[in-house]
Each structure stands twice: as structure tokens, then as C-alpha cells.
Amino acid sequence: MSESLQLGSFRVIGTKTEITNTLAFLRTKGCVWNSKEKYHAQRGDANKFAYYLNNVRTPLVITFAPNPNEPQPKPYDAVLGDKRRSNQT
């Protein structure tokens, strides 16, 4: 990976299937990391595990396709929080 952004280290918690699916998703987005590849059992829940990702790096730009079923933001949403300014004092 030539240009990447280091995000840090993470702990992913869930079932082994959930963790595996999360790791697969991150790989499809170009993320890389170091790991001991070990599932750590969680106290109190026999089905939950923790998986540690160290030195997580991602491409500089990750794009997600917009969901056409959700309302899309307008240019002023990020600046004004979807509230138009009034001229009231």
C-alpha cells in the first residue's frame, strides 16, 4: 500500500462469524493490519470473542456507495446542520 493513513489499533468484539465478516469487509476496502490471528474468549458470554488489530492502515480515501433508499445530504447540511439561517436578530 503506497499511500496510507495509520488509524491505530483496534479490538473487534463479536461472534467468530461477525469478526470474520468484519475483517473481510475491511480487507475489501484496502485496510491492512498486524494481528496474532487469535480469538480471545470474553467473560460472561461463551459466544463472544475479541480480536485485536494492531497498526491498522487504510488507503487515504475510502469511498462508500450511497444508499439510494436513504435521503441524501444537501450541500448546506454539513455547514448549517440542515437548518437555514434566518435574518432575525
N, C-alpha and C positions, 0 to 999 in steps of 0.2 A: 504494500500500500504506500504509494509515493507521498501524497499529501493527506495527512490525517489529523484528527483532533483527539487528544487524550482526554477521556472523560473521568477516569479514576478507577476505583474498584467497587464492585457491587456484590450483594448477596441476593440470590434469587430463591424465593421460598414457594413451595407448592408440591404437588404430587410429582412423581418422576416423569409422567407424561406431560404435565404442564411445563415443567422445567425444560424438557427435551424440545417441546414445541417453541418455547421462548427462545432457546438457543438457536434453533433452526431459523426462526424469523430474523434474529439479529444477524446471522450469517448471510441471509439473502440481501440484507441492507448493507453488506460490506464491513460489518463490525468484526474485529479480531480481539483476542484477549489471551491471557495465560491462565491456566487452571490446572489443579491437581486431578481434575476429572473424577471427583469423589462426591457422592451424595451423603450428606450428614443428616442423620435422623433427628427429628425435632421432638423435644419432650412434650408429653401430653397428647400427641397425635401420631399414631403409627403410620398414617398415610402421607404425612408431610415431611419434606426434606429441605435442606438448604444446600445451595450450590454456589461456590464462590468464584467470581470472575475478577481477575487482577489485571491491571494495566489495560483497561478497555479502551480501544481506539476505534474511531469511526471515520468514514470519509468526511471531508469538510462539509459536504452538502448531502443531506438525506431528504429525499422527496417522498411524499405520500400522496397517492391519488385521492382527490376529493371524492366524497360520497355524494352522488347526485341526489340522494334521498334526504339529505340534510340541508338546511338553509346555509347559503354561502355568505361569508362576510363581505361587507361593502368597504370601499377604501377608507371611509371615515370611522369605521368600527374600532379600529385599533387606537386611534387618536382620541376619539370622543367617547368611547365606551357605548356606542350606539345611542347616544343622546345628543341631539342637536343643540348648539348654543343658542340662547335667546339674548336679545338686546336689552333685557331688563337689568336694572341696577339695584 
